[in-house]
Amino acid sequence: MAPAPGSTAVVTGAAGGIGRALAARLVAEGVRVVVNDIDDVRLAETAKEIGAHPVAGDAASVEGVARLVEAAKDHLGQIDAWYGNAGIDRGIGLDCPEEDWQASHEVNVMAHVRAARLLVPDWVERGAGRYVVTASAAGLLMMVGTPTYSVTKHGAVAFAEWLSATYRHHGIVVQAICPQGVQTGMLERSGQMAGLLSRDGALTPEQVADVAWEATKDDRFLVLPHPEVADYYAARATQTDKWLGGMNRLWQHVEGQV
C-alpha cells in the first residue's frame, strides 16, 4: 500500500541523485520527509528546494544513524518509511585497498543493518513499516571491474531479503531498488564503464523515483527501473556458466579499451 499523505519518511544520501529524486517524489505525494547526507551544504539546499527537513551526518556509523533516527523522530513524531539510499563505489580490481573494502561494507551493508536495528522493533509493535534499499542491479548481477561494489551491493540485497522473510508477517514491507545506469555522478565517474552501464539506457533519477513510488502500490520486493534486469537475473540463476562467460566477454571488451 502506498504511503498515505501525511505519513513520514527518511531518505539517506539525499543531497543529489536518486536520493534527492526519491525525497522530492515523496514530498510531492504528501509525505513528510527528513533528508540526510554527509554533504551538509548541498543537503540544506536540497531540503529548501523540495520542502524537506535536513539532518546532516553519517548514516552509516553506529553513532550517526542513531543521531539521525532520534532527530527524525523529534521532527516527524514517528518514522513510517526508511529509504536507505546512501552508497559508495570505491575500489577497482583485485588490488583495491583494504580501506575501500571496509568503507564499502560500512556504507553499502552495515548502514542498513544499523538502521533496521533501531527501526524494526517499533514497526513490529505498530504492525507497519517500510524499509527500502537502493541496491543497484549490481546487487542482483555484478559490476565488472569493481569487486567492492559488486560484493557489498549483493550484501545489501541479501540483508533486504532476510529482513523481508523475517518480518513481513509483522506488517513490514521491504523493497530493493535495483537500477542499471542512472544519470548521476557515479555514472559520470565510471569512465570506460559508462557505456556498459548504459547499454539499456541511462535513466534520470526522477525516472527511478517514479518507478519506486509506483512499487509502493503493490509492495513488490524487487523494484526494477530497467525491466531487462529481471531476464538477466533469471539467466544468471539458471544458466550460470553461460552468463559468467558473457560477463567475461564484456569485461574483455572494457579491458581492451583501458
N, C-alpha and C positions, 0 to 999 in steps of 0.2 A: 504494500500500500504506500503510495507517495506521501512524503511528509506534508502535513496539513499546514496551511498558512498560520503563522504564529508559533509553529514549532521551532526548535533550535538546532544549531549545528556548529561544529568546529571544523575548520579546514586548515590543515598544515601545509607548509610550502606554498603559501597563497600570495606571495608578493608579485608573482607573474605566472605566465604559462598556464598549464592545466589547472593548478590550484586557484589562481585568480578567476579563471573562467567558471570553475565549479562554484566558487563562492558567489560570483555575480549572478549565476543562474538561480542559485538557491534564494538569494535576496529578491530577485525578480519574481520568484514564486511565492513570496511572502514569508520566507523562513528568516528568523533572526540568527545572524551569523557572527561568530568570532573567527577572525583570520589570524594566522600565526606564520612567522617566518623569522629566520635569523637576520635578514636584511631589514633592520628597523625603519630605515628611511623609505625604501620602496614600499614596505608594508603600510606605513602611515598614509602614503599617497594612494595606494590601492584601496585601503579601507574608506578613505574620504570619498573617493570616486564612485565606489559601488554601494556605499551605505552599510558597511560592516564595522565591527568593533575590533581594533587591533590589539593583539597581545604578542609582543616580540619575544623571541627567545629560542632556545634549542629544544625542539620537541623530541629529540632522540634520547637525551640523557635522562637518568632517573629523576634528578632534581628538576630539570627543565620541563619534563612532561607533567610532573606533579604541580609545578607552579602554573602551567598552562591550564590544567584541569580545574584547579582552585580558582584561578582568575575568571575562567569561562563560566563556572557555576555562579560566582559572585555577580557576574554581569547578566547571565541568561536565566538564572534560577535553577535550571537543570539542563543537562546535555542530552538531547534526543538522538542525535546522529554525529558520528565522528568520521571525517574524511581524512584518512592518513595518506596524504599526497606527497609529503616531502620525500625526496630521494636524491641520490647522487650517483654519478658514473665516473668512478676513478679506477685507473689501472688498466693497462693494455698488456696482453701477453702473459706468459708464464713467469716472467721476471718482475712483474709489478710488485712493489714493496709491501712488506707486512702492514705498513701504516694504511695503505689503500684497502687492503683486505679488511682490516679492523674497522676503519671508518665506514666502509660499505655495509658491513654487518650491523654496525650500530644504527645507522640511519635507515637502511632498507629492510631490516628484520626486527631488531630489538626495539625500535621506536614503536612498532605495532604491539609487540608483547607488553611493553611497559604501559602503554595507553590502555590496552584491554584489561590489565590487572586492576586499573583504577575505575574503569567504566562498567565492566560486566557485572560485578556484584550488585550495583544499583539497578541496572537494567533487568537482572533476574528478579529482583524484588518487585520491580514495577511491571514486569511481564512484557517489556517492549524496549527496543533499542536497535540502532543500525550502525554497523561498522563497515566502512568502505575503504578498501586498499587500492591505491593506484600502483599496479604491479607491473604493467608493460607486457607486451606479447613475449618479451624475453623470459618472463616467468613461466610461460607455457611451452616455449620453444627454446631459444637460446639467442644470445648475441655473439656472433662470431667475432673473435678478436679480443673480447673483454671478459675474462672469466669471473672477475669480481661482480660485475653487474649481472651476468647470467646466473651465477650461483645464488646471490642474495635475493634476486627477484623470484627465483624458484622458491627460495625460503619464505618470501612474503606470501606467495600463493599457497604454499603448504600450511603456513600458520593460519591463513584465512580459511582454508578447507577444514582444518582441525577445529577452529572456532565455530564454524557453521555446524559441523557434525555434532559438536558437543553441546551447543546452546540453542539450536533452532527451536527445540520444543519449549523453550522458555520465552519464546516470542522475539528472539534476537535475530535480525537479518544481517547476514554477512555477504558482501559483494566484492569482487575483484575486477577492477577496470584494467583491461589488457590491450592497449592500442599498439600499433606499429609506429611508423613515423608520424610525429606531430611537430608542427612548426613552432618550436621552442628553441631556447638557447642550447639545449642538449643536442638537438639535431644539427644546429649550426656548428657546434664544436666537433661533430663526428667525422669531419674531413672526408676521406675516401669512402667511409661507411654510409654517408648521407644518401647516395643513390640506392644502395641496397635496402636501407630502412624505408625508403620512399617508393619501393617498387610497386606497391599497391595504392600509392597516392599518399602524400603527407597531408594530414587533416589539420585544421586550425584547432586551437584549444577550445574554442567555442563549440565546434562540432563534437568534440569529445564530451564536453559538458552536456550537450543536448542528448546524446546517447545515454549518458549516465543518469540524467533526470528521467528519461523515458523508462529506464530499467528499474526505477523506484516503483513503477506502477505494477510490475509483476514480480519484483523481488528476486529476479534471476541471479544466480551466483556469478556466472561469467558475463561480464559486460564487454562486448567486443565491438568497438567502434569500426574496426576493419573486419567485416564478416568473414573474409577469407581465412582468418586465423583459425576458425573452427575446423576447416578442412586440413590445414597444416597440422593442427593439434591431433586430429584423428590419424593422419598419416604417420606422425611421429610415434603414436602408440601402437599402430597395427602393422606398420612396415618400417620398423626402426632402422634396420641396416640400410635400406634404400634411402630413407630420409637423411640419415647421417652422411651417406655418400653424396647426396645432393647438397647438404650444408658444407661438406668439404670442398665440393666444386665451387661453391660460392666464395669460400674463403680463398681458394687458389686464385680466383678472379681478382679479389680485393688485393691479395698479396702481390700479384703481378703488377698492380697499379701503384704500389707504395714505393 
